[in-house]
Each structure stands twice: as C-alpha cells, then as structure tokens.
Amino acid sequence: MVSGAGSGLVYFSHHRWRRNVVNEFKYHRESSPPVCFTDANHGTVVGDSSTILHTTNGGVTSVEAEQQHEVPQQFLLTQNYPNPFNPSTTIQYSLPHRSHVTLSVFNTLGQQIAQLVNSDIEAGYHELQFNATNLASGVYFYRMQAGGYVETKKLLLVQ
C-alpha cells in the first residue's frame, strides 16, 4: 500500500509474514516525490540507496511477490506477537520441505492445553492465530515438532 501523508512524507507498507513493516521515504517539496503511479494498479517507489520497488496490482511489490514464492532454507518457529497478549496472538513458522508438523500449547506443569497443528504441511511460511479466551492469565509454552526439528517458545497471557 502506498499513501501520501500531507507534510511531504510518503509511506510504503511492505508485508511479509503479514506483519506491517513501514518504511518512511522523505522528500523535499521542491523535488519530485519518489512515488509515481501511472494508473490505479501500476506504480513505482524509489527509496534509500536507489532501491526501486514496482507494483502492477496497486499494492504488492515485485519484491514481495518473489519473497512469497521463496522456500525457507530451514525450519523456524518465531516468537509469537504480540507478547504479552490478550486474548489472541499470532504464531509463525517456516518449513523447508513438506513435513508432519505438531504445534501444541502447554501450561507450566507441562500439560498440553491445546493442539494447534497436527498434520502434514507443505513447505513455506505459515501463520496461525492462537485464541486463549478461555485460559487464565499466566505463562504458557508452545512447541513445534517437524521432522527432527523441535523448538519451544514462551508466551504470556495477560487478561
């Protein structure tokens, strides 16, 4: 998404993992803005160090399109966000190849309280929402197992 912000600032929103990362490009009122759209779908933005981003659908850059088709090089379980959370949080993971994945949530006693994934999943970047509406505030752990990879992370529910 590209949008003007009045006082000579142009914001370009770049999505990967569906988390907004906003890069700010500044320009002087005397110079041309670094964003140019020829119609509603086709546009170009010029950033720092002569980085040029182009879109043909009004929002997804060619850089993003390439990144979406990348296959991760390794298994990875990321830290949930937001953390602390109330009542839901996002958990992301990546798989370098098709794998049987189990992703579970445990309390501090080691008891499994939720199984979020238990199936064969294709290679790529994945994201899910964990809703803890029915749980008490406190520390919980989530663990992903895929192939020989095992990773555990801590999450904090504050209600």
C-alpha positions as CSV (number, residue, x, y, z in Angstrom):
1,M,0.0,0.0,0.0
2,V,1.4,3.4,-0.9
3,S,-0.1,6.6,0.5
4,G,0.7,10.2,0.9
5,A,0.8,11.8,4.3
6,G,0.5,15.5,3.7
7,S,3.6,17.1,5.1
8,G,6.0,15.8,2.4
9,L,6.1,12.2,3.7
10,V,5.3,9.1,1.7
11,Y,4.8,5.8,3.4
12,F,5.3,2.5,1.8
13,S,3.9,-0.6,3.6
14,H,5.7,-3.9,2.9
15,H,4.1,-7.2,4.0
16,R,6.0,-10.4,4.8
17,W,4.5,-12.7,7.3
18,R,1.5,-10.3,7.1
19,R,3.1,-8.1,9.7
20,N,3.4,-4.5,8.7
21,V,6.8,-3.1,8.3
22,V,6.6,0.5,7.4
23,N,9.5,2.2,5.6
24,E,9.4,6.0,5.5
25,F,10.7,7.8,2.5
26,K,11.1,11.6,2.8
27,Y,11.3,14.1,0.0
28,H,11.5,17.9,-0.2
29,R,8.5,19.8,-1.5
30,E,10.8,21.3,-4.2
31,S,11.7,17.9,-5.7
32,S,9.5,15.2,-7.2
33,P,8.0,12.7,-4.9
34,P,9.7,9.3,-5.0
35,V,6.3,7.6,-5.8
36,C,4.7,7.5,-9.3
37,F,1.5,5.8,-10.3
38,T,0.5,5.6,-14.0
39,D,-2.9,4.3,-13.0
40,A,-4.6,2.6,-10.0
41,N,-2.6,-0.5,-10.3
42,H,0.8,0.4,-11.8
43,G,3.3,2.3,-9.7
44,T,6.9,2.7,-8.7
45,V,8.6,4.0,-5.5
46,V,12.2,5.0,-5.1
47,G,13.8,4.5,-1.7
48,D,17.1,4.9,0.1
49,S,20.2,3.6,-1.7
50,S,18.4,3.8,-5.1
51,T,16.1,0.9,-4.2
52,I,13.3,0.8,-6.7
53,L,10.0,-1.1,-5.9
54,H,7.3,-1.7,-8.6
55,T,3.7,-2.8,-8.3
56,T,1.3,-4.0,-11.0
57,N,-1.6,-4.6,-8.7
58,G,-1.8,-1.4,-6.6
59,G,-0.1,-2.8,-3.5
60,V,2.0,-5.9,-3.8
61,T,5.6,-5.1,-4.9
62,S,7.6,-7.3,-7.2
63,V,10.0,-7.8,-4.3
64,E,7.1,-9.2,-2.2
65,A,5.9,-11.5,-4.9
66,E,9.3,-13.0,-5.2
67,Q,9.6,-13.5,-1.4
68,Q,6.2,-15.2,-1.2
69,H,7.4,-17.9,-3.5
70,E,10.7,-18.5,-1.7
71,V,11.1,-21.8,0.1
72,P,12.7,-21.3,3.5
73,Q,16.1,-22.7,4.0
74,Q,15.5,-24.1,7.4
75,F,12.8,-25.0,10.0
76,L,11.9,-22.0,12.1
77,L,9.4,-21.2,14.9
78,T,9.3,-17.5,15.6
79,Q,8.3,-15.7,18.8
80,N,4.6,-15.0,19.0
81,Y,3.3,-11.5,18.6
82,P,2.0,-9.6,20.4
83,N,3.6,-11.0,23.5
84,P,2.2,-10.4,26.2
85,F,-1.2,-10.9,24.5
86,N,-4.9,-10.7,25.3
87,P,-6.8,-12.8,24.1
88,S,-5.2,-13.9,20.8
89,T,-1.7,-13.9,19.4
90,T,0.0,-14.8,16.1
91,I,2.4,-17.7,15.8
92,Q,4.5,-18.1,12.6
93,Y,6.7,-20.9,11.4
94,S,8.5,-22.0,8.3
95,L,9.3,-25.3,6.7
96,P,12.0,-26.0,4.1
97,H,10.1,-29.1,2.8
98,R,6.7,-30.8,3.3
99,S,6.7,-32.2,6.9
100,H,4.4,-33.6,9.5
101,V,4.0,-30.7,12.0
102,T,2.7,-30.7,15.5
103,L,2.3,-27.4,17.3
104,S,1.0,-27.5,20.8
105,V,0.5,-25.2,23.8
106,F,1.4,-26.3,27.3
107,N,0.9,-24.8,30.8
108,T,3.8,-24.5,33.3
109,L,3.0,-28.0,34.6
110,G,3.8,-29.5,31.2
111,Q,0.2,-30.4,30.5
112,Q,-0.9,-29.9,26.9
113,I,-3.8,-27.5,26.8
114,A,-4.2,-27.0,23.0
115,Q,-3.1,-28.7,19.8
116,L,-2.9,-26.1,17.1
117,V,-1.5,-28.2,14.3
118,N,-1.2,-32.0,13.8
119,S,-0.9,-32.6,10.1
120,D,1.3,-32.7,7.0
121,I,2.1,-29.2,5.9
122,E,3.6,-28.0,2.7
123,A,7.0,-26.2,2.6
124,G,6.8,-22.4,3.1
125,Y,5.9,-19.7,5.5
126,H,2.9,-20.3,7.7
127,E,0.9,-18.3,10.3
128,L,-1.8,-19.1,12.7
129,Q,-3.8,-17.4,15.4
130,F,-4.0,-18.8,19.0
131,N,-7.1,-17.6,20.9
132,A,-6.7,-18.0,24.7
133,T,-10.1,-16.6,25.7
134,N,-10.9,-19.5,28.0
135,L,-7.5,-19.6,29.7
136,A,-6.3,-17.9,32.9
137,S,-3.6,-15.3,32.8
138,G,-0.1,-16.7,33.0
139,V,2.9,-18.2,31.3
140,Y,2.4,-20.8,28.6
141,F,4.7,-22.6,26.2
142,Y,4.2,-23.5,22.6
143,R,6.3,-26.3,20.9
144,M,6.7,-27.2,17.3
145,Q,7.9,-30.5,16.1
146,A,8.6,-31.1,12.4
147,G,11.0,-33.8,11.2
148,G,13.9,-33.8,13.6
149,Y,13.3,-30.1,14.5
150,V,11.9,-29.3,17.9
151,E,11.5,-25.7,19.2
152,T,9.8,-24.4,22.3
153,K,8.9,-20.7,23.0
154,K,7.3,-18.9,25.9
155,L,4.1,-16.8,25.7
156,L,2.5,-14.6,28.3
157,L,-1.3,-14.2,28.5
158,V,-2.5,-11.1,30.4
159,Q,-6.2,-10.9,30.9
